[in-house]
């Protein structure tokens, strides 16, 4: 199994977020789960990758060439796939993964997470999508998604496209469960 991790590249955030990213990386490595991530060397991406590497796990970075040229890549990750742009990066990450886990992050992480939801809604991505809600970081987004459902911008069934975890341990439990959503999501894609 390969898990795609979306996460912040900011190194100026509260340490509790870094601790959760490190804990998740260690748990994934110890469980023998491969990791694909955005290839960054700092922030939650870097902390998670460090933990995977320290615990003997397999990790693949996917990063646009311009970011590598800026020196933003994780220098200890041996398998680093270079892409021409951000769109190709996401496409490769989705294609390589069996499930997606979104850690706290900025607009890049939010964009990756919502694209994953869109692809799943259209049946173009079938794996689990798990939101790691460390320190209730995603509460406002979750409330907004529920507002979309209440306003009929999403169907009630769409709420089952994603799952929420409060801790890295809960992420692992959800990955083990591998809950299927629906066989043909396109039958309800049109509202």
Long-range contacts (C-beta under 8 A, 24 or more apart in sequence): 1-33, 1-34, 1-98, 1-99, 1-175, 2-33, 2-34, 2-35, 2-36, 2-96, 2-97, 2-98, 3-28, 3-33, 3-34, 3-35, 3-36, 3-97, 3-98, 3-99, 3-100, 3-101, 3-175, 4-35, 4-36, 4-37, 4-93, 4-94, 4-96, 4-97, 4-99, 4-100, 4-101, 5-35, 5-36, 5-37, 5-38, 5-45, 5-48, 5-100, 5-101, 5-102, 5-103, 6-37, 6-38, 6-100, 6-101, 6-102, 6-103, 6-105, 6-109, 6-112, 6-113, 6-116, 7-37, 7-38, 7-43, 7-44, 7-45, 7-48, 7-102, 7-103, 7-104, 7-105, 7-109, 8-43, 8-44, 8-45, 8-103, 8-104, 8-105, 8-106, 8-109, 9-38, 9-40, 9-42, 9-43, 9-44, 9-45, 9-46, 9-72, 9-105, 9-106, 9-108, 10-42, 10-43, 10-44, 10-105, 10-106, 11-42, 11-43, 11-46, 13-43, 13-44, 13-104, 14-135, 16-134, 16-135, 17-44, 17-103, 17-104, 17-134, 17-135, 17-137, 18-44, 18-47, 20-103, 20-132, 20-134, 20-167, 20-168, 21-45, 21-47, 21-48, 21-51, 21-103, 22-47, 22-48, 22-50, 22-51, 23-51, 23-167, 23-168, 23-169, 24-48, 24-51, 24-101, 24-103, 24-132, 24-168, 24-171, 25-49, 25-50, 25-51, 25-52, 25-55, 25-57, 26-51, 26-52, 26-54, 26-55, 27-168, 27-169, 27-171, 27-172, 28-52, 28-57, 28-172, 29-53, 29-54, 29-55, 29-56, 29-57, 29-58, 30-55, 30-57, 31-172, 32-57, 33-57, 33-175, 34-58, 34-59, 34-60, 35-59, 35-60, 36-60, 36-61, 36-62, 36-93, 36-96, 36-97, 37-61, 37-62, 37-93, 38-62, 38-63, 38-89, 38-93, 38-108, 39-63, 39-67, 39-68, 39-72, 39-73, 39-74, 39-77, 39-80, 39-81, 40-67, 40-72, 40-73, 40-74, 41-72, 41-73, 41-74, 41-75, 42-72, 44-103, 44-104, 44-105, 45-74, 46-74, 48-103, 49-74, 49-76, 49-77, 50-76, 53-77, 60-96, 62-89, 62-92, 62-93, 62-96, 63-89, 64-88, 64-89, 90-115, 94-119, 94-125, 97-127, 98-127, 99-127, 99-128, 99-129, 99-130, 99-175, 99-178, 100-125, 100-127, 100-128, 100-129, 100-130, 101-130, 101-131, 101-132, 101-171, 101-175, 102-129, 102-130, 102-131, 102-132, 102-138, 103-132, 103-134, 104-132, 104-134, 104-135, 104-137, 104-138, 110-141, 117-161, 117-162, 120-161, 120-181, 120-185, 121-154, 121-158, 121-161, 121-185, 121-189, 122-185, 122-186, 122-189, 123-184, 123-185, 123-186, 123-189, 126-181, 128-163, 128-174, 128-175, 128-178, 128-179, 129-161, 129-162, 129-163, 130-162, 130-163, 130-164, 130-165, 130-171, 130-174, 130-175, 131-162, 131-163, 131-164, 131-165, 132-165, 132-166, 132-167, 132-168, 132-171, 133-164, 133-165, 133-166, 134-166, 134-167, 138-164, 152-191, 153-191, 154-191, 155-188, 155-191, 157-182, 157-188, 158-188, 161-185
